[in-house]
């Protein structure tokens, strides 16, 4: 059985990975998370008492904590999710993104390299370091074309620049030291347990409560949407079957403009919460000043991971978005608890 050190395993994608593979008995997972605003133990409730899950509260920028996690738990692999991930926050407060995403990734890579170098065979040959990244490192597409693994990097925001830096570091540790690194670049994730600063949960909750639905610019910025469980299955596939030194793009084959996403969320809230005084929820749509440096379009070519590893997404968008809207409407306790800090769904990312 895999003994995986997961960083950021209390966040949105990380907690889905932990819940899925602990519940299925596929792995023992040591979950290292600093529990920032976006990390929440409520998202791990189904597996918190499992003997196959060990939670360690700690920061990846603290080298002593990272070294201790390797020494105490002796992982067979690392899946590195931990990152500051919200573009709007990176515009307002870029420094934390550099600290966590760049310096934190350096500490993870360097500690992993020194741990791996001392492993005996066959453990050394079997070890893997999976660095989870984003398609935003590639910049913005025009009306046509797709991001491929060979697309040059052209990050536009402090967030994407910090992730691009982390990607380069990960590849450098593979090329320089031989650390068996795998890199994935994924499209926009959605699904249950996502912190409500992101587009889809923000729109669901605001629509249900009769609050304004802020649309940046003309609302026609396009993203490729990937259901979070599909992403985690792809990551498992890369971890267990991928070739060290390779990059794999993970996409949902689901390009949608933001405005179309918002209209679909509104329709589902109208359907699932009949009788709302403010219905139809599309009446809440409000156009606001665009985000500085807002990339126009992202789209992933996921052909490589299909051809080489046999992965493809299982959820179509209609099924995934319906399940997501229903989950947020059915779980107000989780929403209330994750927002118990300072965030109250206010506008972020004006850079002022």
C-alpha positions in Angstrom: 0.0 0.0 0.0 1.2 3.5 -0.8 2.2 5.6 2.2 1.7 9.1 0.8 2.7 12.5 2.3 0.0 14.9 1.1 0.5 18.6 1.5 -2.6 20.9 1.6 -4.8 17.9 2.3 -7.4 20.0 4.1 -8.0 22.2 1.1 -10.5 21.7 -1.7 -8.7 19.4 -4.1 -6.4 17.9 -1.5 -9.2 16.9 0.8 -11.0 15.3 -2.1 -7.9 13.2 -2.8 -7.5 12.2 0.8 -11.2 11.3 1.3 -11.3 9.3 -1.9 -8.2 7.1 -1.5 -8.4 6.6 2.2 -12.0 5.6 2.0 -11.2 3.2 -0.8 -8.3 1.6 1.1 -5.8 2.6 -1.7 -3.3 4.4 0.5 -2.3 5.4 4.0 -2.1 9.2 3.9 -0.1 11.6 6.1 -1.8 14.9 5.7 0.3 18.0 6.3 -1.7 21.2 6.3 -1.3 24.6 8.0 -5.1 25.2 8.1 -5.2 28.6 6.5 -8.5 30.2 5.8 -9.1 27.7 2.8 -8.1 24.6 4.8 -10.7 23.1 7.0 -10.9 19.9 9.0 -14.6 19.7 8.4 -13.7 18.7 4.8 -12.0 15.6 6.2 -14.7 14.5 8.6 -15.4 11.3 6.7 -11.8 10.0 7.2 -10.5 11.8 10.3 -10.9 8.7 12.5 -9.5 6.3 9.9 -6.3 4.5 10.9 -5.2 5.1 7.3 -5.2 8.9 7.8 -2.8 10.9 10.0 -3.3 14.7 10.2 -0.3 16.9 10.9 -0.8 20.6 11.3 2.2 22.4 9.9 3.5 24.9 7.4 5.5 23.8 4.3 7.6 27.0 4.7 8.9 25.6 8.1 11.8 23.4 7.1 12.0 21.7 10.5 8.3 20.7 10.2 8.8 19.3 6.7 11.9 17.3 7.6 10.1 15.9 10.7 7.2 14.8 8.5 9.6 12.8 6.3 11.5 11.3 9.2 8.5 10.3 11.2 6.3 9.0 8.5 8.7 7.6 5.9 6.5 8.2 2.8 6.7 6.2 -0.4 5.6 9.3 -2.4 4.6 12.9 -2.0 1.5 14.6 -3.5 2.1 18.4 -3.2 -1.1 20.4 -3.3 -0.3 23.1 -0.7 -0.5 26.5 -2.3 -2.2 29.9 -2.1 -4.5 29.5 -5.0 -6.9 32.5 -5.5 -5.9 34.9 -8.2 -7.8 37.8 -6.7 -6.0 37.5 -3.4 -2.7 37.4 -5.2 -3.5 40.8 -6.7 -4.2 42.3 -3.3 -1.5 40.5 -1.4 1.1 38.9 -3.6 3.9 38.3 -1.0 2.2 35.3 0.6 1.9 33.6 -2.7 5.7 33.9 -3.3 6.4 32.6 0.3 4.0 29.6 0.1 4.1 28.7 -3.5 7.8 29.3 -4.3 9.6 29.0 -0.9 7.3 26.3 0.4 7.7 24.2 -2.8 11.5 24.6 -2.5 11.4 23.2 1.0 9.3 20.3 0.0 11.5 19.5 -3.0 14.7 19.8 -1.1 13.6 17.8 1.9 12.2 15.1 -0.4 15.4 15.0 -2.4 17.6 14.5 0.7 15.2 11.9 2.1 14.9 10.0 -1.3 18.7 10.0 -1.7 19.1 7.9 1.4 16.4 5.4 0.6 17.5 1.8 -0.1 16.4 0.0 -3.2 13.7 -0.8 -4.2 12.1 2.0 -2.3 14.3 4.6 -3.9 13.3 3.6 -7.5 9.6 3.5 -6.5 9.5 6.9 -4.8 7.6 9.7 -6.6 7.1 13.4 -6.0 3.9 14.7 -7.7 3.7 18.5 -8.0 0.1 19.7 -8.7 -0.1 22.9 -10.7 -2.4 24.9 -12.9 -3.1 25.8 -16.5 -2.8 29.5 -15.6 1.0 29.2 -15.9 0.5 29.2 -19.7 -1.2 32.7 -19.8 -4.1 33.5 -22.0 -5.4 31.9 -25.3 -7.1 33.6 -28.1 -10.3 32.4 -29.6 -8.8 29.2 -30.8 -6.1 26.8 -29.7 -5.4 24.6 -26.6 -2.7 24.5 -23.9 -0.4 21.5 -24.4 2.5 20.3 -22.2 4.9 22.0 -24.6 3.1 25.4 -24.5 5.5 28.1 -23.4 4.9 29.6 -20.0 3.4 33.2 -20.0 1.9 33.8 -16.5 -0.2 36.9 -16.1 -1.0 37.2 -12.3 1.2 37.0 -9.2 -0.6 33.7 -8.5 0.2 32.1 -11.9 3.8 33.5 -11.8 4.3 31.9 -8.4 3.0 28.6 -9.6 5.2 28.8 -12.8 8.2 29.4 -10.5 7.3 26.3 -8.5 6.9 24.2 -11.6 10.3 25.2 -12.8 11.8 24.4 -9.4 10.2 20.9 -9.5 11.6 20.2 -12.9 15.0 21.5 -11.9 15.1 19.1 -9.0 14.4 16.3 -11.4 17.0 17.3 -14.0 19.7 18.3 -11.5 19.3 15.7 -8.7 17.4 13.0 -10.4 14.4 13.3 -8.0 11.6 11.4 -9.6 9.2 14.4 -10.1 5.9 14.4 -12.0 4.1 17.7 -12.8 0.4 18.1 -13.6 -1.3 21.3 -14.9 -5.0 21.2 -14.5 -7.9 23.4 -15.6 -10.5 25.0 -13.3 -11.8 22.6 -10.7 -15.3 22.7 -9.2 -17.3 20.5 -6.9 -18.3 20.1 -3.2 -16.1 21.5 -0.4 -14.7 24.4 -2.4 -14.1 27.6 -0.4 -16.7 30.1 -1.5 -14.4 32.8 -2.8 -14.3 30.8 -6.1 -16.8 31.5 -8.9 -19.1 28.6 -8.7 -19.7 28.3 -4.9 -19.8 32.1 -4.6 -22.6 32.2 -7.2 -24.5 29.3 -5.7 -24.5 30.8 -2.2 -25.2 34.4 -3.3 -28.1 33.2 -5.6 -29.7 31.2 -2.8 -29.5 34.1 -0.4 -30.6 36.8 -2.8 -27.3 38.6 -2.9 -25.7 40.2 -6.0 -23.9 38.0 -8.5 -20.9 40.0 -9.5 -19.8 39.4 -13.1 -16.3 40.6 -14.1 -16.2 42.6 -17.2 -18.5 41.2 -19.9 -18.6 37.8 -18.4 -17.2 36.1 -21.5 -13.9 34.9 -20.1 -13.7 31.2 -20.9 -12.4 28.4 -18.7 -12.2 24.7 -19.0 -14.1 23.1 -16.1 -13.0 19.9 -14.4 -15.0 18.1 -11.7 -12.8 17.7 -8.7 -13.2 14.0 -8.3 -12.2 13.5 -11.9 -9.0 15.5 -11.2 -8.2 13.4 -8.2 -8.6 10.2 -10.3 -6.2 11.7 -12.9 -3.7 12.5 -10.2 -3.8 8.9 -8.9 -3.2 7.7 -12.4 -0.2 10.0 -12.8 1.2 9.0 -9.5 0.9 5.3 -10.1 1.5 5.0 -13.8 3.2 8.3 -14.9 6.8 8.6 -16.1 9.1 10.6 -13.8 10.3 13.8 -15.5 7.0 14.1 -17.5 4.3 16.7 -17.4 0.6 15.8 -17.8 -2.2 18.3 -18.6 -5.5 17.5 -17.0 -8.7 19.0 -18.4 -12.4 18.5 -18.4 -13.1 19.0 -22.1 -15.6 21.6 -21.0 -15.1 25.1 -22.1 -17.7 27.6 -20.8 -17.8 31.4 -20.5 -18.2 32.6 -17.0 -21.6 34.1 -17.8 -22.9 30.8 -19.0 -21.8 29.1 -15.8 -23.6 31.8 -13.8 -26.8 31.4 -15.8 -26.7 27.6 -15.2 -26.2 28.0 -11.5 -29.1 30.4 -11.4 -31.4 28.0 -13.2 -30.5 25.2 -10.8 -31.0 27.3 -7.7 -34.4 28.4 -9.1 -35.3 24.7 -9.6 -33.9 23.3 -6.4 -35.1 26.1 -4.1 -38.5 26.9 -5.6 -40.4 29.9 -4.2 -37.4 32.2 -3.6 -38.7 35.7 -3.3 -35.9 37.0 -5.5 -36.4 34.5 -8.3 -35.4 34.3 -11.1 -31.9 34.4 -9.7 -30.6 35.9 -13.0 -32.1 39.1 -11.7 -29.2 39.3 -9.2 -26.5 39.5 -11.9 -24.5 42.7 -11.6 -21.6 43.6 -14.0 -18.6 45.0 -12.1 -15.2 46.3 -13.0 -13.0 43.5 -14.5 -10.1 42.0 -12.6 -6.7 43.5 -13.5 -4.9 41.3 -16.0 -7.9 39.0 -16.4 -6.9 36.2 -18.9 -9.5 35.8 -21.6 -9.5 32.1 -22.3 -8.0 28.8 -21.0 -8.4 25.4 -22.7 -6.6 22.2 -22.1 -5.5 19.5 -24.5 -5.6 16.4 -22.3 -4.7 14.0 -25.1 -1.3 13.0 -23.6 -2.8 11.6 -20.3 -5.5 9.8 -22.3 -3.0 8.2 -24.8 -0.3 7.3 -22.3 -2.2 6.6 -19.0 -5.7 5.9 -20.2 -7.4 8.7 -18.1 -10.5 10.6 -19.2 -13.0 12.6 -17.2 -16.1 10.6 -16.1 -18.4 13.5 -15.1 -20.1 15.7 -17.8 -20.7 19.3 -16.8 -24.5 19.0 -16.4 -24.2 16.2 -13.9 -21.3 17.8 -12.0 -22.8 21.2 -11.7 -26.1 19.8 -10.5 -24.4 17.7 -7.9 -22.3 20.7 -6.8 -25.3 23.1 -6.5 -27.3 20.5 -4.5 -24.3 19.9 -2.2 -24.0 23.6 -1.2 -27.7 23.9 -0.7 -27.7 20.8 1.5 -24.6 21.7 3.6 -25.2 25.2 5.2 -23.3 24.1 8.4 -20.1 23.4 6.4 -20.5 26.8 4.6 -21.0 28.6 7.9 -18.1 27.0 9.6 -15.6 27.6 6.8 -16.6 31.3 6.7 -16.3 31.8 10.4 -13.1 33.8 9.8 -12.9 37.2 8.1 -14.0 36.3 4.6 -17.7 37.3 3.9 -17.8 36.9 0.1 -16.7 40.5 -0.4 -15.0 41.6 -3.6 -11.3 40.7 -3.8 -8.7 41.4 -6.4 -8.9 45.1 -7.2 -5.3 45.5 -6.4 -6.0 48.7 -4.4 
